[in-house]
Amino acid sequence: MWNLDIGDCESRASEEKRKKIKEKRRVEQEKSAPTKETPSTAVLYGDDDVDYMETQNDISLTDSIEKDLHPLHLFTSCGKPNVIEWLMEIVKELEDLKFNGLIVETKDVVGHSSSVRYNVVFLGLVGDLPALSMILNFKGHTGYYACFFCFTQGEHDRKMLYPYTRPLQKRSPQDFHRFALKGNPTNDYYGHYGNSIISNLFEKDLPLAIMIDYLHASLLRQTKTILTHLRDELSKSDLEELSILLKNQKFPHTFNRHLPSLSNLSFVKGTELKNLLLYAILPRFMNYFPIETVAFLCLFVCGIRLLHGTSIILVDRDTQKEMAEHLFAEYLSECCRRLTFVKV
């Protein structure tokens, strides 16, 4: 009898606990249930010949940009695709999502059916410069008006140079739309060859919706260019000595890639450049370059850390961005006096 009483008590307690848990879940689901019109967000990511869209309710770009990418279209070829033929069908589907939304039939915990409309909002377009130029029907990074965001005109001196000017004359959404209508496939108008195939997805949000890829712009382009020019200033013995120091630099086991050698930067990876930029350039280069050159590099390194790094204690993100902008302004101003650093 003693055991049966205990068993009965335990059974009743377990049943009550299950009921409480079930009721708690029901209340939480009702609170978190989507409304009749729930907004959803989307991002287009283009990298060479790949486009991705990301959709998730209340999306966080910084947290889910890597884990929730869903491929929409793949292209493999030895040459560049015809963007209109390549993306026309998928863009039509995306436009249908944007203007008509997505209707989903759902049931609550008690079995009642309801319809939920998800309004898809396209927040931005991400990619390297060749991919962005292709999908935006833009001149590209070697044209006289190569920037999506401003009207800085390039100067040709064997290679295209872009002088640093302040303040920048920025392209407004109205400018971007108007100039795209004036351009044609044989004659660009301020960089535009015509309207973009994805213009309807962003309406008046271009160029504000364009997001420059940090990997390609800051690491594989700017950082690699700086290292290439600095390497040419070193003697052969100093270059060999510095390369050995970088190659033998010790890192925690959490670092997947070590530092590259300066002797060959042809096949260097973005992660290797990031580690070199953030952890080695300033302390290692101090013994091989004038202090003015190291101070010049410090502006770029600290600006990148403030812009892309984690938040600093007692300093909000807006303040970090303002500080980064000031450092980049000084860095680019110094670039004008060191013209070799602004060649593309």
C-alpha positions as a printed NumPy array, in Angstrom:
array([[  0.   ,   0.   ,   0.   ],
       [  2.829,   2.337,   0.791],
       [  4.355,   1.873,  -2.636],
       [  0.97 ,   2.258,  -4.348],
       [  0.272,   5.477,  -2.482],
       [  3.629,   6.882,  -3.479],
       [  3.061,   5.772,  -7.059],
       [ -0.368,   7.339,  -7.164],
       [  1.004,  10.608,  -5.764],
       [  3.829,  10.639,  -8.27 ],
       [  1.435,   9.864, -11.113],
       [ -0.924,  12.664, -10.119],
       [  2.005,  15.066,  -9.669],
       [  3.41 ,  14.158, -13.085],
       [  0.014,  14.621, -14.712],
       [ -0.404,  18.037, -13.1  ],
       [  3.108,  19.004, -14.183],
       [  2.393,  17.963, -17.781],
       [ -0.819,  19.992, -17.783],
       [  0.996,  23.066, -16.476],
       [  3.746,  22.696, -19.085],
       [  1.173,  22.224, -21.863],
       [ -0.785,  25.261, -20.73 ],
       [  2.395,  27.343, -20.479],
       [  3.385,  26.361, -24.023],
       [ -0.096,  27.212, -25.299],
       [  0.07 ,  30.682, -23.747],
       [  3.568,  31.275, -25.128],
       [  2.518,  30.18 , -28.621],
       [ -0.485,  32.496, -28.536],
       [  1.739,  35.39 , -27.504],
       [  4.315,  34.65 , -30.208],
       [  1.814,  33.7  , -32.91 ],
       [  2.125,  35.84 , -36.042],
       [ -0.554,  38.372, -36.822],
       [ -2.664,  38.34 , -39.968],
       [  0.075,  40.325, -41.724],
       [  3.508,  39.451, -40.449],
       [  6.491,  41.167, -42.077],
       [  9.403,  39.063, -43.235],
       [ 12.752,  40.323, -44.423],
       [ 15.02 ,  39.216, -47.239],
       [ 18.565,  39.841, -48.364],
       [ 20.062,  39.148, -51.782],
       [ 23.666,  37.99 , -51.69 ],
       [ 25.699,  37.895, -54.887],
       [ 29.222,  36.476, -55.023],
       [ 30.538,  36.185, -58.552],
       [ 27.916,  33.831, -60.048],
       [ 25.836,  32.988, -56.974],
       [ 22.685,  34.702, -55.651],
       [ 21.158,  33.987, -52.279],
       [ 18.043,  35.148, -50.489],
       [ 17.546,  35.039, -46.754],
       [ 14.056,  35.052, -45.234],
       [ 13.183,  34.936, -41.578],
       [ 10.707,  36.792, -39.396],
       [ 12.409,  39.576, -37.427],
       [ 15.739,  38.791, -39.03 ],
       [ 19.041,  39.882, -37.502],
       [ 21.532,  40.455, -40.286],
       [ 24.648,  40.182, -38.153],
       [ 23.553,  36.96 , -36.408],
       [ 21.988,  34.96 , -39.232],
       [ 23.751,  36.17 , -42.362],
       [ 25.926,  33.032, -42.34 ],
       [ 23.546,  30.327, -41.092],
       [ 20.305,  31.012, -42.968],
       [ 21.353,  31.524, -46.581],
       [ 19.194,  29.673, -49.059],
       [ 20.475,  29.32 , -52.653],
       [ 18.074,  30.572, -55.306],
       [ 20.137,  30.224, -58.458],
       [ 23.511,  28.79 , -59.433],
       [ 25.529,  29.413, -62.574],
       [ 28.679,  27.665, -63.753],
       [ 30.6  ,  28.773, -66.832],
       [ 33.963,  29.934, -68.107],
       [ 32.501,  33.37 , -68.866],
       [ 30.081,  35.887, -67.423],
       [ 26.359,  35.144, -67.673],
       [ 23.736,  37.281, -69.343],
       [ 22.137,  38.69 , -66.215],
       [ 18.688,  39.214, -67.739],
       [ 18.455,  35.683, -69.162],
       [ 20.034,  34.208, -66.054],
       [ 17.912,  35.89 , -63.377],
       [ 14.674,  36.895, -65.121],
       [ 12.588,  33.957, -63.892],
       [ 13.809,  34.082, -60.298],
       [ 13.417,  37.868, -60.14 ],
       [  9.797,  37.519, -61.283],
       [  9.189,  35.104, -58.405],
       [ 10.841,  37.506, -55.946],
       [  8.728,  40.384, -57.24 ],
       [  5.621,  38.26 , -56.729],
       [  6.72 ,  37.656, -53.13 ],
       [  7.346,  41.35 , -52.592],
       [  4.068,  42.669, -53.991],
       [  1.701,  39.801, -53.083],
       [  3.337,  38.372, -49.986],
       [  3.237,  34.759, -48.879],
       [ -0.004,  33.246, -47.53 ],
       [  0.482,  30.426, -45.031],
       [ -2.299,  28.34 , -43.488],
       [ -1.599,  27.642, -39.819],
       [ -3.315,  25.853, -36.924],
       [ -3.071,  26.734, -33.263],
       [ -2.726,  24.205, -30.46 ],
       [ -6.484,  23.621, -30.288],
       [ -6.804,  23.01 , -34.039],
       [ -8.272,  26.314, -35.196],
       [ -7.142,  27.256, -38.71 ],
       [ -6.073,  30.742, -39.722],
       [ -4.265,  32.418, -42.594],
       [ -1.135,  34.449, -42.112],
       [  0.227,  36.757, -44.774],
       [  4.003,  37.286, -44.722],
       [  5.032,  40.536, -46.348],
       [  8.564,  40.108, -47.709],
       [ 10.781,  43.187, -47.438],
       [ 14.137,  43.223, -49.247],
       [ 16.632,  45.018, -47.052],
       [ 19.796,  44.947, -49.098],
       [ 22.024,  43.553, -51.804],
       [ 25.419,  42.112, -50.845],
       [ 28.298,  41.002, -53.047],
       [ 31.754,  41.766, -54.358],
       [ 32.138,  44.647, -56.824],
       [ 32.055,  42.613, -60.078],
       [ 28.879,  40.829, -58.961],
       [ 27.251,  44.077, -57.82 ],
       [ 28.174,  45.846, -61.05 ],
       [ 26.696,  43.007, -63.087],
       [ 23.382,  42.803, -61.292],
       [ 23.041,  46.614, -60.971],
       [ 23.896,  47.133, -64.665],
       [ 26.708,  49.46 , -63.617],
       [ 30.029,  50.404, -65.204],
       [ 32.222,  48.626, -62.702],
       [ 35.238,  49.367, -60.549],
       [ 37.468,  50.514, -63.434],
       [ 35.178,  53.21 , -64.849],
       [ 35.431,  56.96 , -64.378],
       [ 32.306,  56.921, -62.212],
       [ 32.769,  53.593, -60.476],
       [ 31.258,  54.303, -57.05 ],
       [ 27.642,  53.369, -56.358],
       [ 27.387,  56.002, -53.633],
       [ 29.128,  59.173, -54.875],
       [ 30.119,  61.143, -57.988],
       [ 33.895,  61.046, -57.515],
       [ 35.431,  61.02 , -61.003],
       [ 38.454,  58.847, -61.614],
       [ 41.672,  59.977, -63.263],
       [ 43.477,  57.616, -65.631],
       [ 47.254,  57.318, -65.126],
       [ 48.14 ,  53.853, -66.427],
       [ 45.593,  52.706, -63.882],
       [ 42.419,  54.379, -62.677],
       [ 42.953,  56.682, -59.676],
       [ 40.202,  58.107, -57.498],
       [ 41.229,  61.287, -55.655],
       [ 39.977,  61.709, -52.132],
       [ 37.726,  64.75 , -51.845],
       [ 35.761,  66.158, -48.926],
       [ 32.883,  66.532, -48.666],
       [ 31.735,  63.761, -50.967],
       [ 28.994,  64.505, -53.451],
       [ 26.717,  61.564, -52.777],
       [ 24.238,  59.912, -55.111],
       [ 20.697,  60.182, -53.805],
       [ 18.062,  57.513, -54.518],
       [ 16.514,  59.987, -56.965],
       [ 19.868,  60.399, -58.754],
       [ 20.376,  56.637, -58.921],
       [ 16.94 ,  56.074, -60.438],
       [ 17.109,  59.018, -62.864],
       [ 20.59 ,  58.224, -64.195],
       [ 19.708,  54.53 , -64.621],
       [ 16.855,  55.564, -66.919],
       [ 19.223,  57.743, -68.995],
       [ 21.911,  55.112, -69.485],
       [ 22.005,  52.619, -72.345],
       [ 23.993,  49.44 , -73.086],
       [ 26.5  ,  51.22 , -75.365],
       [ 26.956,  54.485, -73.45 ],
       [ 26.894,  54.721, -69.677],
       [ 25.469,  57.731, -67.86 ],
       [ 27.476,  58.403, -64.691],
       [ 28.24 ,  54.69 , -64.592],
       [ 24.743,  53.409, -65.38 ],
       [ 24.14 ,  51.237, -68.45 ],
       [ 20.401,  51.318, -67.853],
       [ 17.913,  50.114, -65.301],
       [ 18.768,  47.12 , -63.121],
       [ 16.839,  43.875, -63.301],
       [ 16.274,  44.032, -59.527],
       [ 15.261,  47.702, -59.315],
       [ 11.613,  46.819, -58.562],
       [ 12.668,  44.765, -55.547],
       [ 14.181,  47.812, -53.847],
       [ 12.084,  50.594, -55.409],
       [ 13.66 ,  53.862, -54.174],
       [ 16.132,  52.206, -51.755],
       [ 19.111,  52.102, -54.148],
       [ 21.938,  52.869, -53.606],
       [ 21.196,  52.847, -49.848],
       [ 20.376,  49.123, -49.983],
       [ 23.777,  48.216, -51.492],
       [ 26.087,  46.64 , -48.908],
       [ 29.79 ,  46.442, -49.725],
       [ 31.435,  43.117, -48.933],
       [ 34.052,  43.592, -46.192],
       [ 35.988,  40.486, -47.267],
       [ 36.652,  41.715, -50.795],
       [ 36.771,  45.489, -50.296],
       [ 38.743,  45.795, -47.053],
       [ 40.812,  42.611, -46.98 ],
       [ 41.409,  41.147, -50.435],
       [ 41.62 ,  44.601, -52.016],
       [ 42.807,  47.377, -49.725],
       [ 44.871,  45.335, -47.264],
       [ 46.463,  43.24 , -50.004],
       [ 47.306,  46.368, -52.032],
       [ 48.966,  48.02 , -49.033],
       [ 51.028,  44.911, -48.276],
       [ 52.127,  44.617, -51.9  ],
       [ 53.453,  48.191, -51.984],
       [ 55.111,  47.926, -48.571],
       [ 56.761,  44.667, -49.572],
       [ 58.416,  46.4  , -52.53 ],
       [ 60.026,  48.916, -50.158],
       [ 61.856,  46.199, -48.198],
       [ 65.277,  44.849, -48.983],
       [ 65.521,  41.187, -49.879],
       [ 67.045,  40.245, -46.514],
       [ 64.444,  42.202, -44.525],
       [ 61.635,  40.664, -46.582],
       [ 62.879,  37.145, -45.892],
       [ 63.344,  37.875, -42.189],
       [ 59.886,  39.447, -41.813],
       [ 58.232,  36.622, -43.763],
       [ 59.79 ,  34.054, -41.433],
       [ 58.56 ,  35.962, -38.38 ],
       [ 55.038,  36.139, -39.756],
       [ 54.978,  32.502, -40.799],
       [ 56.137,  31.343, -37.359],
       [ 53.763,  33.597, -35.421],
       [ 51.989,  31.575, -32.745],
       [ 48.216,  31.737, -32.404],
       [ 45.663,  29.987, -30.174],
       [ 44.266,  26.751, -31.548],
       [ 40.976,  28.539, -32.346],
       [ 42.686,  30.33 , -35.258],
       [ 42.099,  28.196, -38.339],
       [ 44.683,  29.987, -40.476],
       [ 48.088,  31.405, -39.704],
       [ 49.754,  34.456, -41.192],
       [ 50.788,  34.515, -44.859],
       [ 54.284,  35.137, -46.097],
       [ 54.821,  38.515, -47.754],
       [ 56.951,  36.866, -50.421],
       [ 53.899,  35.5  , -52.244],
       [ 50.5  ,  37.159, -51.851],
       [ 48.965,  35.746, -55.034],
       [ 46.82 ,  33.082, -53.382],
       [ 46.394,  34.567, -49.924],
       [ 43.065,  33.945, -48.171],
       [ 40.817,  36.576, -46.634],
       [ 41.135,  35.016, -43.166],
       [ 44.918,  35.154, -43.387],
       [ 44.781,  38.834, -44.308],
       [ 42.38 ,  39.52 , -41.454],
       [ 44.734,  37.914, -38.927],
       [ 47.658,  39.808, -40.397],
       [ 45.806,  43.125, -40.372],
       [ 44.386,  42.88 , -36.865],
       [ 47.141,  41.061, -34.986],
       [ 50.508,  41.406, -36.713],
       [ 50.948,  44.426, -38.975],
       [ 51.524,  47.017, -36.255],
       [ 53.809,  45.093, -33.855],
       [ 55.801,  43.279, -36.571],
       [ 56.22 ,  46.163, -39.009],
       [ 57.575,  48.622, -36.428],
       [ 61.115,  47.253, -36.8  ],
       [ 61.112,  47.39 , -40.604],
       [ 59.338,  50.631, -41.567],
       [ 59.506,  54.286, -40.486],
       [ 57.266,  55.227, -37.596],
       [ 55.268,  57.52 , -39.911],
       [ 54.357,  54.539, -42.114],
       [ 53.314,  52.465, -39.107],
       [ 51.204,  55.367, -37.811],
       [ 49.586,  55.602, -41.251],
       [ 48.705,  51.884, -41.094],
       [ 47.436,  52.323, -37.546],
       [ 44.671,  54.633, -38.813],
       [ 43.379,  51.887, -41.107],
       [ 43.738,  49.054, -38.573],
       [ 41.96 ,  50.938, -35.78 ],
       [ 39.248,  52.117, -38.163],
       [ 38.532,  48.533, -39.267],
       [ 38.47 ,  47.348, -35.648],
       [ 35.995,  50.055, -34.658],
       [ 33.766,  49.514, -37.685],
       [ 33.645,  45.699, -37.787],
       [ 34.743,  44.662, -34.303],
       [ 32.691,  43.933, -31.218],
       [ 31.212,  46.734, -29.152],
       [ 33.513,  48.513, -26.726],
       [ 32.482,  48.763, -23.087],
       [ 30.787,  52.126, -22.324],
       [ 30.978,  53.121, -26.025],
       [ 27.858,  52.692, -28.162],
       [ 27.929,  51.594, -31.81 ],
       [ 27.093,  55.041, -33.162],
       [ 30.088,  56.538, -31.375],
       [ 32.301,  53.751, -32.715],
       [ 31.129,  54.485, -36.26 ],
       [ 31.868,  58.196, -35.824],
       [ 35.35 ,  57.39 , -34.532],
       [ 35.949,  54.97 , -37.416],
       [ 34.791,  57.571, -39.939],
       [ 37.245,  60.125, -38.507],
       [ 40.132,  57.638, -38.692],
       [ 39.274,  56.644, -42.27 ],
       [ 39.091,  60.315, -43.257],
       [ 42.633,  60.852, -41.941],
       [ 43.795,  57.631, -43.575],
       [ 42.364,  58.52 , -46.991],
       [ 43.718,  62.048, -46.726],
       [ 47.157,  60.576, -46.163],
       [ 46.581,  58.274, -49.133],
       [ 46.399,  61.354, -51.341],
       [ 49.949,  62.165, -50.319],
       [ 50.964,  58.553, -50.888],
       [ 49.422,  58.126, -54.344],
       [ 50.755,  54.612, -54.79 ],
       [ 48.267,  53.421, -52.189],
       [ 45.127,  54.475, -54.045],
       [ 45.775,  52.696, -57.339],
       [ 43.28 ,  50.002, -58.265]])
